[in-house]
Amino acid sequence: MDIFPISLKLKQQLCLIVGGGSIAFRKASLLAKAGAILHVIAPEIDENLKMLVQASHGELVYKPFDEADLNKPYKLVIAATDQPDVNHHVFVVCEQKNLLVNSVDDIPNCRFMVPALIDRSPLVISIASNGTSPVLSRQLRTQLETLIPHGMGKLAQFSGEWRKAVKEKISNPDERRIFWEDLYASPFKEQVFNDNLIVAKQMMEDALAKWTTPKGEVYLVGAGPGDPELLTLKALRLMQQSDVVIYDRLVSPPILDLCRRDADKIYVGKSRSNHAVPQEGINQLLIQYALEGKRVCRLKGGDPFIFGRGGEEIQELVTANIPFQVVPGITAASGCSAYAGIPLTHRDYAQSVRFLTGHLKEGSPELPWPELIYENQTLVLYMGLVGLETICNRLIEHGQRPDMPVALISKGTTPEQKVIVGNLENIAKKVVQHEVQAPTLTIIGEVVKLREQLQWQ
């Protein structure tokens, strides 16, 4: 994060604008909306800007800027002239006096940037690009304007009037957050939007009167194969409201960043011969935090019910009488094959697909080899990088032809995705040559031939 976003309270605070033209007027308009007292210094000042300054009970000074003009207690300064040398001088002097300063459209001479704003006062949403792309910020603002009801401002105002009462009733801050989240998910919000404030007041009073300490719950959430845009809407919602996030090695950093920022995040990832927390310990963590009344997100790469031990964890929750929800995720087979341009089924090549684990037990994969030797089916191997050569040899030994196409996908759906294509006889050597790293997914079957035509990533 290159900039730190803050919201300044400028009501009845002195703010200086150096410049008297249209650019200065645009910036002054925003400051005026925030209730600032405007001072403007410029040899010539636009009529509209004059009226804005007078309405704020500010001052108009008709002269060029000099250092002595900063002797008043300004909270911030905006340099908005059409002369770069003047704007730079303003910046230098403000830096010496530790004043917040912005030079319009001049990133090196800015200590703060003015973001694109969505005004639902008292709710204000800002979008900033560190000055690199203001047009993009404005486009995003336009998109969000259509998604955020204008009634959000009324909801924020109404909520603020009840904040003290809620705090007195519910002293625990985590429980208060849950109270507000549940309230906003109810019909209460629509009543405020429609100005039915008497009904909304009654609903608020009822919600407070019925409030009891919430019980803990576990959300078993599939995070998909890596690309955060493949998350389901429900997954994202539960990730945002969880108090604790217990996550695996295969959960990508961009996905973890979408969890609630102040949630406790606990890593329990497993890699070959290296388990950060044993499965029994993970089960106990889920139960422990849920019994403390926490909402726990068990975040798993892919889908929790496909080689994800989700069933084992839920069995423990059932035994402990812990409520839970399961949110399916896009499993690696679907996500990685799609991003590699390899359909798992195709009328001309494969009429069935089998998901298999490539993990070896005591050095030998426990797979039903005779059932796998079938021309018109696709085999998908999860976690098979280490045992790949052994698996390929076993398939050949049981009758599969050595030139059966194979694709190995590393870090599928992420920017680091790598796809190695070969056949049963040579894929293991190619993987070594390309220094492929886990996580990987292996696809075996005639459908691999389609990658050359269908690849898009």
Backbone torsions as a table, in degrees:
resi	resn	phi	psi	omega
1	MET	NA	113.9	-175.3
2	ASP	-83.2	-18.8	179.7
3	ILE	-132.0	155.1	178.8
4	PHE	-110.0	110.8	-176.9
5	PRO	-76.6	131.6	174.6
6	ILE	-135.1	165.1	175.1
7	SER	-119.6	119.8	-176.4
8	LEU	-93.4	137.8	171.9
9	LYS	-90.0	109.9	-175.1
10	LEU	-113.4	9.4	-179.2
11	LYS	-62.1	124.1	-179.6
12	GLN	62.4	25.0	176.8
13	GLN	-105.1	144.0	-180.0
14	LEU	-75.3	128.0	176.3
15	CYS	-131.2	136.0	-177.1
16	LEU	-106.9	134.7	171.9
17	ILE	-119.5	123.8	176.8
18	VAL	-98.5	112.5	-175.5
19	GLY	130.6	146.8	-174.9
20	GLY	-126.8	14.0	-176.1
21	GLY	-99.1	-158.9	-175.2
22	SER	-66.6	-36.1	179.2
23	ILE	-65.1	-44.3	178.0
24	ALA	-60.4	-38.8	179.9
25	PHE	-62.6	-42.9	-179.4
26	ARG	-61.2	-43.7	-179.8
27	LYS	-69.8	-38.4	179.2
28	ALA	-63.4	-34.4	179.5
29	SER	-61.3	-41.4	179.0
30	LEU	-66.3	-43.6	179.5
31	LEU	-64.5	-37.8	179.1
32	ALA	-64.2	-39.2	177.3
33	LYS	-60.3	-31.5	179.6
34	ALA	-83.4	1.4	175.8
35	GLY	86.5	15.4	-177.5
36	ALA	-73.9	155.2	170.4
37	ILE	-92.7	120.1	-170.6
38	LEU	-97.2	131.1	167.5
39	HIS	-114.7	133.7	-179.8
40	VAL	-125.8	131.8	177.2
41	ILE	-121.3	122.4	177.7
42	ALA	-172.4	150.2	177.2
43	PRO	-62.1	-35.5	177.9
44	GLU	-131.4	140.8	-175.4
45	ILE	-130.4	128.8	-179.9
46	ASP	-60.3	143.8	-177.0
47	GLU	-59.5	-42.1	179.4
48	ASN	-63.2	-38.5	178.5
49	LEU	-66.4	-38.3	177.5
50	LYS	-56.5	-48.9	-177.5
51	MET	-63.3	-37.2	179.6
52	LEU	-64.3	-43.5	-179.9
53	VAL	-65.2	-43.8	-179.7
54	GLN	-63.7	-38.3	178.8
55	ALA	-65.7	-27.6	179.0
56	SER	-87.5	1.6	-176.7
57	HIS	62.8	37.6	-179.6
58	GLY	-97.2	-159.1	-176.0
59	GLU	-129.6	147.1	174.4
60	LEU	-116.0	125.0	-179.2
61	VAL	-122.2	114.6	-176.1
62	TYR	-92.4	85.6	177.6
63	LYS	-170.1	165.3	174.6
64	PRO	-68.9	155.5	-179.9
65	PHE	-73.3	141.2	166.5
66	ASP	-143.1	169.0	-171.2
67	GLU	-57.4	-33.5	-177.9
68	ALA	-64.7	-18.5	-179.4
69	ASP	-67.7	-12.7	-178.1
70	LEU	-96.1	17.9	-178.4
71	ASN	-79.8	-5.7	177.4
72	LYS	-91.3	159.0	-174.8
73	PRO	-78.4	67.1	179.9
74	TYR	-74.7	142.0	175.5
75	LYS	-83.8	-32.4	176.0
76	LEU	-158.2	162.3	-177.7
77	VAL	-132.6	138.8	174.6
78	ILE	-121.8	123.6	175.2
79	ALA	-93.5	112.2	-172.9
80	ALA	-130.0	38.8	176.5
81	THR	-90.4	172.8	175.3
82	ASP	-98.0	19.5	-179.1
83	GLN	-119.0	104.2	-176.8
84	PRO	-55.0	-36.7	-178.6
85	ASP	-67.0	-36.0	177.3
86	VAL	-67.3	-45.8	178.9
87	ASN	-59.5	-41.3	179.3
88	HIS	-64.3	-40.5	179.2
89	HIS	-63.0	-42.3	177.2
90	VAL	-59.0	-44.3	-179.4
91	PHE	-60.8	-47.4	-177.4
92	VAL	-60.2	-46.1	-178.6
93	VAL	-65.7	-41.0	178.2
94	CYS	-63.6	-39.7	177.7
95	GLU	-60.1	-40.7	179.2
96	GLN	-63.6	-31.0	-178.4
97	LYS	-98.5	7.4	-179.7
98	ASN	56.6	41.1	176.5
99	LEU	-100.3	138.3	174.0
100	LEU	-64.6	129.6	-175.0
101	VAL	-140.0	142.7	175.7
102	ASN	-130.7	127.0	171.4
103	SER	-104.1	118.7	-170.6
104	VAL	-60.4	127.9	177.9
105	ASP	57.4	34.8	-179.6
106	ASP	-142.6	80.6	-170.7
107	ILE	-54.6	-45.5	-177.9
108	PRO	-61.2	-23.7	-178.2
109	ASN	-106.0	40.8	178.4
110	CYS	-129.6	134.0	169.0
111	ARG	-98.9	-17.0	173.1
112	PHE	-146.0	158.4	176.6
113	MET	-115.8	150.3	175.2
114	VAL	-94.5	114.0	-174.6
115	PRO	-79.0	168.5	166.9
116	ALA	-72.3	137.8	-170.8
117	LEU	-120.1	143.0	167.9
118	ILE	-114.4	111.7	-171.8
119	ASP	-99.1	106.5	171.6
120	ARG	-123.9	52.9	-171.2
121	SER	-47.6	136.1	5.8
122	PRO	-79.4	2.3	176.4
123	LEU	-87.5	121.0	179.8
124	VAL	-127.2	127.5	-179.2
125	ILE	-112.8	128.8	-179.0
126	SER	-115.9	146.9	179.7
127	ILE	-129.7	120.5	-175.8
128	ALA	-129.9	147.8	178.6
129	SER	-122.8	22.8	-177.4
130	ASN	59.0	28.7	177.7
131	GLY	79.8	-0.7	-174.7
132	THR	-79.4	-30.8	-175.9
133	SER	-150.9	74.1	-179.8
134	PRO	-62.0	-31.7	178.5
135	VAL	-64.1	-41.9	177.5
136	LEU	-62.3	-41.9	178.1
137	SER	-59.5	-41.7	-179.8
138	ARG	-68.5	-36.0	177.5
139	GLN	-64.2	-42.5	177.5
140	LEU	-63.1	-39.7	177.4
141	ARG	-59.5	-43.3	-179.6
142	THR	-61.3	-41.8	178.9
143	GLN	-64.2	-43.6	-178.3
144	LEU	-69.9	-30.2	178.8
145	GLU	-56.2	-36.3	-178.0
146	THR	-77.1	-17.0	-175.6
147	LEU	-98.2	-20.7	-174.5
148	ILE	-104.7	110.9	-177.7
149	PRO	-58.3	146.2	177.5
150	HIS	-64.7	-22.1	178.7
151	GLY	-69.9	-7.8	179.8
152	MET	-60.2	-33.4	177.9
153	GLY	-64.0	-43.7	178.0
154	LYS	-63.8	-37.5	179.3
155	LEU	-64.5	-43.0	178.5
156	ALA	-62.6	-42.4	179.6
157	GLN	-63.9	-46.8	-179.8
158	PHE	-62.2	-42.9	-180.0
159	SER	-62.6	-39.8	-179.9
160	GLY	-61.7	-34.1	179.1
161	GLU	-68.6	-22.4	-179.4
162	TRP	-102.6	-1.5	-173.1
163	ARG	-59.6	-43.0	-178.9
164	LYS	-63.6	-44.6	-178.6
165	ALA	-63.1	-40.3	179.1
166	VAL	-65.8	-40.3	179.8
167	LYS	-64.0	-37.7	178.9
168	GLU	-68.5	-35.4	-178.8
169	LYS	-78.1	-39.6	-174.7
170	ILE	-121.2	99.1	-173.9
171	SER	-77.2	-29.3	-178.2
172	ASN	-75.1	121.8	-176.5
173	PRO	-63.3	-34.4	177.9
174	ASP	-65.5	-40.5	179.0
175	GLU	-68.6	-35.6	177.3
176	ARG	-62.2	-41.7	179.6
177	ARG	-61.3	-42.1	179.0
178	ILE	-63.8	-39.6	179.0
179	PHE	-58.5	-48.9	-178.9
180	TRP	-65.5	-40.7	180.0
181	GLU	-62.0	-43.9	179.4
182	ASP	-65.9	-38.3	-179.6
183	LEU	-65.4	-43.9	-179.4
184	TYR	-68.5	-21.5	178.0
185	ALA	-84.3	-4.5	-177.9
186	SER	-98.1	176.4	177.7
187	PRO	-63.7	-8.9	180.0
188	PHE	-52.2	-43.6	-175.6
189	LYS	-60.2	-43.1	-179.0
190	GLU	-65.8	-32.5	178.4
191	GLN	-63.7	-40.5	177.8
192	VAL	-68.0	-43.7	178.9
193	PHE	-55.0	-38.1	-175.5
194	ASN	-92.8	12.5	177.7
195	ASP	63.3	22.9	173.8
196	ASN	-86.4	65.9	-169.7
197	LEU	-71.6	-27.9	177.2
198	ILE	-66.7	-43.3	177.1
199	VAL	-65.2	-42.8	-179.9
200	ALA	-61.8	-39.2	178.6
201	LYS	-63.0	-42.6	179.6
202	GLN	-64.7	-40.3	178.9
203	MET	-64.6	-38.5	177.9
204	MET	-64.6	-45.4	179.5
205	GLU	-62.2	-41.6	179.2
206	ASP	-64.5	-42.3	-179.0
207	ALA	-62.7	-40.3	178.7
208	LEU	-68.5	-40.4	-178.3
209	ALA	-65.7	-34.1	-176.8
210	LYS	-90.6	-2.7	-173.2
211	TRP	-64.5	130.5	172.6
212	THR	-131.2	158.0	179.9
213	THR	-56.2	124.7	-175.5
214	PRO	-69.1	149.7	174.4
215	LYS	-85.9	150.5	178.2
216	GLY	-69.9	157.8	-179.7
217	GLU	-151.3	151.7	179.0
218	VAL	-116.0	132.4	174.8
219	TYR	-108.5	114.2	176.8
220	LEU	-91.1	103.4	-168.0
221	VAL	-114.8	128.0	173.2
222	GLY	-83.8	123.0	-176.6
223	ALA	-90.7	-2.1	-178.1
224	GLY	78.4	-176.5	-172.2
225	PRO	-82.0	-8.4	178.1
226	GLY	151.8	-41.7	-180.0
227	ASP	-72.1	119.0	-176.9
228	PRO	-62.1	-22.7	-179.5
229	GLU	-74.2	-6.4	177.1
230	LEU	-91.1	0.0	175.5
231	LEU	-65.6	147.4	173.8
232	THR	-80.4	160.0	178.6
233	LEU	-62.2	-38.1	-179.5
234	LYS	-68.0	-39.7	178.1
235	ALA	-58.9	-46.8	-178.7
236	LEU	-63.1	-41.6	-179.7
237	ARG	-62.4	-45.0	-178.9
238	LEU	-71.2	-34.2	175.6
239	MET	-62.0	-35.9	-177.1
240	GLN	-74.7	-23.5	-175.9
241	GLN	-105.6	3.7	-177.6
242	SER	-80.6	143.7	176.5
243	ASP	-83.4	-31.0	-177.6
244	VAL	-133.0	136.6	176.4
245	VAL	-121.4	118.4	178.3
246	ILE	-109.3	112.2	-167.2
247	TYR	-124.9	157.7	-176.4
248	ASP	-95.5	172.0	178.1
249	ARG	-63.7	-30.9	-175.2
250	LEU	-84.4	1.6	176.0
251	VAL	-82.5	117.0	-174.6
252	SER	-71.8	150.8	179.2
253	PRO	-54.5	-41.2	178.5
254	PRO	-61.1	-31.6	177.8
255	ILE	-73.1	-42.3	178.7
256	LEU	-61.1	-33.7	178.8
257	ASP	-64.3	-19.5	-179.5
258	LEU	-84.0	-8.0	175.9
259	CYS	-72.0	163.5	178.7
260	ARG	-56.5	130.9	-170.1
261	ARG	-61.0	-37.1	-175.9
262	ASP	-96.9	11.6	176.0
263	ALA	-72.2	149.6	173.2
264	ASP	-74.4	127.5	-177.8
265	LYS	-113.8	123.0	-174.8
266	ILE	-121.7	121.5	-179.2
267	TYR	-87.4	127.4	178.9
268	VAL	-131.4	31.4	-173.6
269	GLY	-64.1	153.1	177.5
270	LYS	-122.5	135.7	168.1
271	SER	-131.0	173.8	-175.1
272	ARG	-57.0	121.8	178.3
273	SER	61.6	21.8	179.7
274	ASN	-149.9	95.8	179.8
275	HIS	-106.8	112.6	-179.5
276	ALA	-57.0	-43.0	176.2
277	VAL	-137.1	125.9	178.5
278	PRO	-59.8	158.2	-177.7
279	GLN	-57.6	-37.7	178.9
280	GLU	-63.1	-36.0	178.2
281	GLY	-68.4	-37.4	176.8
282	ILE	-62.2	-45.6	178.7
283	ASN	-56.9	-43.4	-178.9
284	GLN	-67.3	-36.0	177.6
285	LEU	-62.0	-44.6	179.4
286	LEU	-58.5	-46.1	-178.7
287	ILE	-67.6	-44.5	-177.2
288	GLN	-58.2	-51.0	-177.2
289	TYR	-69.8	-35.4	178.2
290	ALA	-65.2	-39.7	178.3
291	LEU	-67.0	-22.0	175.2
292	GLU	-82.0	2.8	179.2
293	GLY	87.9	10.5	-178.1
294	LYS	-83.5	152.5	169.1
295	ARG	-95.8	115.0	-169.2
296	VAL	-108.7	125.5	174.9
297	CYS	-100.5	112.8	174.1
298	ARG	-91.6	99.9	-170.9
299	LEU	-97.2	118.6	-175.0
300	LYS	-121.5	141.9	173.0
301	GLY	-64.4	145.6	179.1
302	GLY	70.1	-134.9	179.2
303	ASP	-113.1	133.6	-175.0
304	PRO	-66.4	-18.4	-177.3
305	PHE	-101.0	4.4	176.7
306	ILE	-118.5	99.8	-176.7
307	PHE	53.5	34.2	-178.5
308	GLY	-117.2	3.1	180.0
309	ARG	60.0	19.4	178.2
310	GLY	-62.1	-38.9	179.3
311	GLY	-61.5	-40.0	179.6
312	GLU	-63.3	-42.1	-177.6
313	GLU	-68.6	-37.6	179.2
314	ILE	-68.0	-35.4	177.0
315	GLN	-57.8	-40.5	178.8
316	GLU	-67.3	-38.3	179.1
317	LEU	-66.0	-39.7	178.2
318	VAL	-62.2	-44.8	179.9
319	THR	-61.0	-37.0	-179.1
320	ALA	-87.4	3.1	178.9
321	ASN	59.8	42.0	178.8
322	ILE	-100.3	124.7	176.6
323	PRO	-66.6	148.8	-177.3
324	PHE	-152.0	162.6	171.5
325	GLN	-130.9	149.7	177.5
326	VAL	-118.7	126.8	178.3
327	VAL	-116.1	109.1	179.7
328	PRO	-61.6	151.5	174.7
329	GLY	-123.4	164.7	175.1
330	ILE	-70.1	115.8	-178.0
331	THR	-70.4	156.4	-176.2
332	ALA	-56.1	-35.9	-179.0
333	ALA	-59.5	-44.9	-179.5
334	SER	-71.9	-48.5	-175.6
335	GLY	-66.5	-50.1	-175.9
336	CYS	-68.3	-40.1	-179.9
337	SER	-65.3	-39.5	179.6
338	ALA	-64.7	-43.7	-178.8
339	TYR	-71.5	-21.6	176.8
340	ALA	-89.1	-5.6	-178.9
341	GLY	74.0	33.9	-179.5
342	ILE	-123.6	102.3	176.2
343	PRO	-68.3	136.0	-177.1
344	LEU	-73.6	-27.1	175.0
345	THR	-128.8	153.2	179.7
346	HIS	-161.8	136.5	-174.7
347	ARG	-57.9	-30.1	-177.4
348	ASP	-88.0	-17.2	-171.1
349	TYR	-125.2	-36.9	-174.4
350	ALA	-150.6	123.7	178.3
351	GLN	-104.3	3.3	176.0
352	SER	-151.8	159.8	178.6
353	VAL	-139.6	140.7	179.6
354	ARG	-124.2	133.3	175.8
355	PHE	-97.4	128.7	-176.7
356	LEU	-133.1	152.0	173.4
357	THR	-95.7	134.3	179.8
358	GLY	-92.8	3.9	178.0
359	HIS	-63.2	138.1	178.8
360	LEU	-97.5	142.8	174.7
361	LYS	-116.2	118.8	-177.2
362	GLU	55.7	38.8	173.8
363	GLY	81.2	0.1	-176.8
364	SER	-133.7	125.6	178.0
365	PRO	-70.8	131.6	-179.8
366	GLU	-93.6	83.5	-177.7
367	LEU	-125.4	148.9	179.1
368	PRO	-80.5	77.3	-169.5
369	TRP	-52.3	-47.1	-177.9
370	PRO	-59.6	-31.8	-179.1
371	GLU	-74.2	-15.8	-175.5
372	LEU	-91.0	-11.1	-176.9
373	ILE	-90.7	78.8	-178.3
374	TYR	-142.1	128.3	-169.4
375	GLU	-64.5	-44.1	-171.9
376	ASN	-99.0	48.6	173.0
377	GLN	-140.6	158.0	177.9
378	THR	-108.5	133.5	174.1
379	LEU	-103.8	133.6	176.9
380	VAL	-121.6	118.3	-178.1
381	LEU	-104.8	119.5	172.2
382	TYR	-88.2	142.5	170.9
383	MET	54.8	44.8	-174.5
384	GLY	-112.0	17.8	-174.6
385	LEU	-63.8	-48.8	-175.8
386	VAL	-65.9	-40.1	-177.0
387	GLY	-95.9	16.1	-173.3
388	LEU	-59.1	-47.7	-177.1
389	GLU	-62.5	-42.2	179.4
390	THR	-63.0	-43.4	-178.8
391	ILE	-63.8	-44.4	179.2
392	CYS	-61.6	-43.1	179.9
393	ASN	-63.8	-40.5	179.8
394	ARG	-64.8	-40.0	178.4
395	LEU	-63.1	-41.8	178.1
396	ILE	-65.1	-42.8	179.8
397	GLU	-60.1	-32.4	-177.4
398	HIS	-92.2	8.7	170.5
399	GLY	115.0	-3.1	178.2
400	GLN	-75.6	142.6	-176.5
401	ARG	-72.6	139.7	-175.5
402	PRO	-61.1	-25.5	-177.6
403	ASP	-91.7	15.5	175.4
404	MET	-61.2	125.2	-176.5
405	PRO	-61.3	143.8	179.5
406	VAL	-137.8	139.2	171.9
407	ALA	-126.9	133.1	174.9
408	LEU	-114.1	124.6	-176.0
409	ILE	-111.0	121.3	178.7
410	SER	-104.6	132.5	177.4
411	LYS	52.1	47.2	-176.0
412	GLY	-59.9	146.6	179.8
413	THR	71.5	-1.3	178.8
414	THR	-101.7	168.0	176.7
415	PRO	-61.1	-19.7	179.9
416	GLU	-93.2	13.0	-177.6
417	GLN	-56.6	136.5	176.3
418	LYS	-136.0	134.2	-179.2
419	VAL	-121.4	123.3	177.2
420	ILE	-111.5	125.6	-178.2
421	VAL	-113.9	136.8	176.8
422	GLY	-162.4	-143.7	175.2
423	ASN	-140.2	178.3	-176.7
424	LEU	-56.7	-30.9	-174.3
425	GLU	-79.5	-30.7	-172.2
426	ASN	-122.1	-3.1	-173.4
427	ILE	-63.9	-37.1	-178.0
428	ALA	-62.3	-41.7	178.4
429	LYS	-66.2	-39.4	179.7
430	LYS	-64.2	-37.3	179.8
431	VAL	-64.2	-41.2	177.8
432	VAL	-64.2	-42.7	-178.8
433	GLN	-62.0	-36.5	-177.1
434	HIS	-91.3	2.7	177.8
435	GLU	50.3	52.2	-177.6
436	VAL	-70.5	141.8	179.9
437	GLN	-118.6	151.0	175.7
438	ALA	-70.3	157.4	2.6
439	PRO	-79.4	148.2	-179.2
440	THR	-132.4	159.9	173.9
441	LEU	-135.4	135.8	-179.1
442	THR	-114.0	131.2	177.8
443	ILE	-116.5	126.9	-178.5
444	ILE	-121.3	123.9	178.2
445	GLY	151.9	168.4	-178.2
446	GLU	-62.1	-23.1	-179.2
447	VAL	-62.4	-21.8	-179.7
448	VAL	-59.9	-29.1	179.9
449	LYS	-59.8	-25.4	-176.2
450	LEU	-74.1	-14.0	-178.7
451	ARG	-58.6	-40.9	-177.0
452	GLU	-57.2	-32.8	-178.8
453	GLN	-91.3	-34.0	-168.5
454	LEU	-105.0	-5.6	-176.4
455	GLN	-60.7	138.7	-177.7
456	TRP	-135.1	-6.4	179.2
457	GLN	-107.8	NA	NA
